Amino acid sequence: MTSEPLLHVENLSITFTSHDRRTSAVKSISFSVAKGEVLAVVGESGSGKSVSALSLTRLLPSPPLCQIQGNIFWCGKDLQKLSEDELTQIRGKEIAYIFQDPGTSLNPVYTIGYQIAEAVKIHEPTIKDTEAVVLQALQDVLIDDPRKVAQQYPHELSGGMQQRAMIAMALACNPRLLIADEPTTALDVTIQKEIIDLLKRLRQERKMSILLITHNFGIVAHFADRVQVMRQGEIVESGETSSVMQNPKHPYTRGLIACIPRLGQRRRRLTTLSEEMKA
């Protein structure tokens, strides 16, 4: 893995305006993702993780509802300066997303195969046999009967199968960076492990980078190369995953790590920052 950044974000700030009220969701954060690297962004709901990820390819509301400041560099290109047509060539093809609830991300009126094929046709118009690409994508995410699943509608699949279909759609165009926004939250523990194991295998096979957004330190412990912890729109701690897990510096990070369920122990609630500082 090289240290050359694939994605580099400098001083990113995001502000929302509603009824003359301004809310600062992200406050001047900077980070990078190297080629082939897994970076985990950890924090509780409302910490600014998801809006940061959505801002990378301008998936947030347009001004004046949302103001984005800072620089977002993709392979040396400033994404903030690209036209919508230029950004469309990157969004979904070079940078792909999977979200936490596939039940709401998938279109209920189209089959799984149609939805994957649509993504392929948009980003790879020269491919003539899109059906073969669809079936291969479903097979790559370890779906046993890809032809059957391709003909099914989202409501006919379990939550785990829906998420596999979402991953297949995201990877059909061979993106260089996969942004996984809470990809296991809506799934039970057994299926969560299957999805994480699947992402680990695909990362190794494809040498792609992953930006993993989660609130659960337990998920990233054996998956992410580096981790950054967000609280109230700021990065309060970052570093190699093993280093942060073994020796967390910030009280908030210690609180999140303490919430990881351990066999034979009662699960702790997330303490407040003031409680941690008193400890």
C-alpha positions as CSV (number, residue, x, y, z in Angstrom):
1,M,0.0,0.0,0.0
2,T,1.4,3.4,-1.0
3,S,1.1,6.5,1.1
4,E,0.1,8.6,-1.9
5,P,-3.4,10.0,-1.2
6,L,-6.2,9.0,-3.4
7,L,-8.6,11.3,-1.6
8,H,-7.3,14.4,0.3
9,V,-9.6,16.7,2.2
10,E,-8.5,20.0,3.6
11,N,-10.3,22.2,6.1
12,L,-13.8,20.9,5.2
13,S,-16.6,22.8,6.9
14,I,-20.3,22.2,6.3
15,T,-23.1,24.6,7.4
16,F,-26.8,24.2,7.0
17,T,-29.3,27.1,7.0
18,S,-33.0,26.7,7.8
19,H,-35.4,29.4,8.7
20,D,-32.5,31.9,9.2
21,R,-30.9,29.5,11.6
22,R,-27.3,28.3,10.8
23,T,-26.0,25.0,12.1
24,S,-22.4,24.1,11.8
25,A,-22.3,20.3,11.1
26,V,-18.6,19.9,10.3
27,K,-15.9,22.2,11.5
28,S,-12.7,22.5,9.5
29,I,-11.7,18.8,9.3
30,S,-8.8,17.4,7.2
31,F,-8.0,13.8,6.3
32,S,-6.7,11.6,3.5
33,V,-7.3,8.1,2.2
34,A,-4.4,6.3,0.5
35,K,-4.6,3.8,-2.3
36,G,-5.8,0.4,-1.0
37,E,-6.3,1.8,2.5
38,V,-9.3,1.4,4.8
39,L,-10.0,4.5,6.9
40,A,-12.8,4.2,9.5
41,V,-14.6,7.3,10.7
42,V,-16.2,6.6,14.1
43,G,-18.6,8.6,16.1
44,E,-22.1,8.7,17.4
45,S,-25.1,9.9,15.4
46,G,-25.0,13.6,14.6
47,S,-21.2,13.8,14.8
48,G,-20.8,14.8,11.2
49,K,-19.6,11.5,9.7
50,S,-22.3,11.0,7.0
51,V,-22.6,14.6,5.9
52,S,-18.8,14.7,5.4
53,A,-19.0,11.6,3.2
54,L,-21.9,13.0,1.2
55,S,-20.2,16.3,0.6
56,L,-17.3,14.6,-1.2
57,T,-19.3,14.3,-4.4
58,R,-21.8,17.1,-3.8
59,L,-24.7,14.9,-2.6
60,L,-25.8,17.5,-0.1
61,P,-28.4,20.2,-0.8
62,S,-27.2,23.2,-2.9
63,P,-26.6,26.7,-1.4
64,P,-28.1,28.5,0.4
65,L,-29.5,25.4,2.2
66,C,-26.0,24.0,2.6
67,Q,-22.6,25.7,2.4
68,I,-19.4,23.7,1.9
69,Q,-16.0,25.3,2.4
70,G,-12.6,23.7,2.0
71,N,-10.9,21.6,-0.7
72,I,-11.6,18.1,-1.7
73,F,-8.9,16.6,-4.0
74,W,-9.5,13.3,-5.9
75,C,-6.4,12.1,-7.6
76,G,-5.1,15.7,-7.6
77,K,-8.4,17.2,-9.0
78,D,-10.3,19.6,-6.9
79,L,-13.8,18.2,-6.9
80,Q,-15.3,21.5,-5.8
81,K,-14.2,23.1,-9.1
82,L,-15.6,20.4,-11.4
83,S,-18.8,20.9,-13.4
84,E,-21.8,18.6,-12.7
85,D,-21.1,16.6,-15.9
86,E,-17.5,16.1,-14.9
87,L,-18.4,15.1,-11.4
88,T,-21.0,12.6,-12.7
89,Q,-18.1,10.7,-14.4
90,I,-16.5,10.2,-10.9
91,R,-19.6,9.8,-8.7
92,G,-20.7,6.1,-8.9
93,K,-17.8,5.1,-11.2
94,E,-14.6,6.1,-9.3
95,I,-16.3,6.8,-6.0
96,A,-19.2,4.6,-5.0
97,Y,-21.5,4.5,-2.0
98,I,-23.3,1.9,0.0
99,F,-25.7,3.0,2.8
100,Q,-27.0,1.6,6.0
101,D,-30.6,0.8,5.0
102,P,-30.7,-1.0,1.6
103,G,-34.5,-1.2,2.0
104,T,-34.8,2.5,1.4
105,S,-31.8,2.8,-1.0
106,L,-33.1,0.3,-3.5
107,N,-36.0,1.2,-5.8
108,P,-38.9,-1.0,-4.9
109,V,-40.5,-1.0,-8.4
110,Y,-37.5,-2.3,-10.3
111,T,-35.7,-5.6,-10.2
112,I,-32.3,-6.0,-8.7
113,G,-30.8,-6.8,-12.1
114,Y,-32.4,-3.8,-13.7
115,Q,-31.0,-1.4,-11.0
116,I,-27.4,-2.8,-11.3
117,A,-27.6,-2.7,-15.1
118,E,-28.8,0.9,-15.0
119,A,-25.6,1.9,-13.1
120,V,-23.4,0.0,-15.6
121,K,-25.1,1.6,-18.6
122,I,-24.6,5.1,-17.2
123,H,-20.9,4.7,-16.4
124,E,-19.8,2.0,-18.9
125,P,-21.8,2.8,-22.0
126,T,-19.4,0.8,-24.2
127,I,-20.3,-2.5,-22.5
128,K,-22.7,-4.4,-24.7
129,D,-23.4,-7.5,-22.5
130,T,-24.7,-5.7,-19.3
131,E,-26.4,-8.9,-18.2
132,A,-23.1,-10.7,-17.9
133,V,-21.7,-7.8,-15.8
134,V,-24.8,-7.9,-13.6
135,L,-24.5,-11.6,-13.0
136,Q,-20.8,-11.4,-12.3
137,A,-21.4,-8.5,-9.8
138,L,-23.9,-10.6,-7.9
139,Q,-21.6,-13.6,-8.0
140,D,-18.7,-11.5,-6.6
141,V,-20.7,-10.7,-3.5
142,L,-21.3,-14.5,-3.0
143,I,-24.9,-14.7,-4.0
144,D,-25.6,-18.4,-4.8
145,D,-28.2,-18.0,-7.5
146,P,-27.3,-14.6,-9.2
147,R,-29.7,-15.1,-12.1
148,K,-32.7,-15.7,-9.8
149,V,-31.8,-12.7,-7.6
150,A,-31.4,-10.5,-10.6
151,Q,-35.0,-11.1,-11.5
152,Q,-36.3,-10.4,-8.0
153,Y,-37.5,-7.2,-6.4
154,P,-36.0,-5.7,-3.2
155,H,-38.9,-6.7,-1.0
156,E,-38.4,-10.4,-2.0
157,L,-34.9,-10.4,-0.4
158,S,-33.8,-10.5,3.2
159,G,-31.9,-7.5,4.7
160,G,-28.6,-9.2,4.3
161,M,-29.3,-10.1,0.6
162,Q,-30.5,-6.6,-0.1
163,Q,-27.2,-5.2,1.3
164,R,-25.2,-7.7,-0.8
165,A,-27.2,-6.4,-3.9
166,M,-26.3,-2.9,-2.9
167,I,-22.6,-3.8,-2.7
168,A,-22.8,-5.5,-6.1
169,M,-24.3,-2.4,-7.6
170,A,-21.7,-0.1,-6.0
171,L,-18.8,-2.4,-7.3
172,A,-20.2,-3.2,-10.8
173,C,-18.2,-0.3,-12.2
174,N,-15.0,-1.1,-10.3
175,P,-14.7,2.0,-8.2
176,R,-11.3,3.0,-6.7
177,L,-12.9,4.2,-3.5
178,L,-16.0,2.6,-1.7
179,I,-17.7,4.8,0.9
180,A,-19.6,2.4,3.2
181,D,-21.9,4.5,5.4
182,E,-23.0,2.3,8.4
183,P,-23.4,-0.7,6.1
184,T,-24.3,-3.1,8.9
185,T,-26.5,-1.1,11.2
186,A,-29.9,-2.5,10.0
187,L,-28.6,-6.1,10.1
188,D,-28.4,-8.7,12.9
189,V,-25.0,-9.6,14.4
190,T,-24.4,-12.7,12.3
191,I,-25.2,-10.9,9.0
192,Q,-23.1,-7.9,10.1
193,K,-20.0,-10.2,10.3
194,E,-20.8,-11.7,6.9
195,I,-21.0,-8.2,5.3
196,I,-17.8,-7.0,6.9
197,D,-16.0,-10.2,5.9
198,L,-17.3,-9.7,2.4
199,L,-15.9,-6.1,2.3
200,K,-12.6,-7.3,3.6
201,R,-12.3,-9.9,0.8
202,L,-13.4,-7.5,-1.9
203,R,-10.9,-4.9,-0.7
204,Q,-8.1,-7.5,-0.9
205,E,-9.1,-8.8,-4.3
206,R,-9.7,-5.4,-5.9
207,K,-7.0,-3.4,-4.1
208,M,-9.6,-0.6,-3.6
209,S,-9.8,1.9,-0.8
210,I,-12.7,2.0,1.7
211,L,-14.0,4.9,3.8
212,L,-16.0,3.1,6.5
213,I,-18.4,5.2,8.5
214,T,-19.7,3.6,11.7
215,H,-20.5,4.3,15.4
216,N,-19.1,0.9,16.4
217,F,-15.4,0.5,17.3
218,G,-15.9,-3.3,17.4
219,I,-16.5,-3.4,13.7
220,V,-13.3,-1.5,12.7
221,A,-10.9,-3.3,15.1
222,H,-9.8,-6.0,12.7
223,F,-10.7,-4.2,9.4
224,A,-9.5,-0.6,9.3
225,D,-5.9,0.5,8.8
226,R,-6.5,3.9,10.4
227,V,-9.3,5.4,12.3
228,Q,-10.5,8.9,13.0
229,V,-13.0,9.8,15.8
230,M,-15.5,12.6,15.2
231,R,-17.5,14.4,17.9
232,Q,-19.7,17.4,17.3
233,G,-18.3,18.0,13.8
234,E,-14.7,17.8,14.7
235,I,-12.0,15.2,14.5
236,V,-10.9,14.6,18.2
237,E,-8.5,11.8,17.6
238,S,-6.9,9.9,14.7
239,G,-4.2,7.4,14.1
240,E,-3.4,3.7,13.3
241,T,-6.3,1.6,14.4
242,S,-4.2,-0.6,16.7
243,S,-2.7,2.4,18.4
244,V,-6.0,4.2,19.0
245,M,-7.6,1.0,20.3
246,Q,-4.8,0.1,22.7
247,N,-4.0,3.7,23.8
248,P,-6.9,6.1,23.2
249,K,-5.9,9.7,24.1
250,H,-9.3,11.5,24.1
251,P,-11.9,10.8,26.7
252,Y,-14.6,10.5,24.1
253,T,-12.6,7.8,22.3
254,R,-12.2,5.9,25.5
255,G,-16.0,6.1,26.0
256,L,-16.7,4.7,22.6
257,I,-14.2,1.8,23.0
258,A,-15.7,1.0,26.5
259,C,-19.1,0.4,24.7
260,I,-17.7,-2.5,22.7
261,P,-19.6,-5.6,24.0
262,R,-17.4,-8.2,25.7
263,L,-18.3,-11.7,26.6
264,G,-19.1,-12.0,30.3
265,Q,-19.3,-8.3,30.9
266,R,-22.4,-6.0,31.2
267,R,-22.6,-3.6,28.3
268,R,-21.7,0.0,29.3
269,R,-23.5,3.0,28.2
270,L,-21.6,5.8,26.5
271,T,-20.5,8.1,29.2
272,T,-20.6,11.9,28.7
273,L,-17.3,13.7,28.2
274,S,-17.6,15.3,31.6
275,E,-18.0,11.9,33.3
276,E,-15.0,10.6,31.4
277,M,-12.8,13.5,32.5
278,K,-13.8,13.0,36.1
279,A,-12.8,9.3,35.9
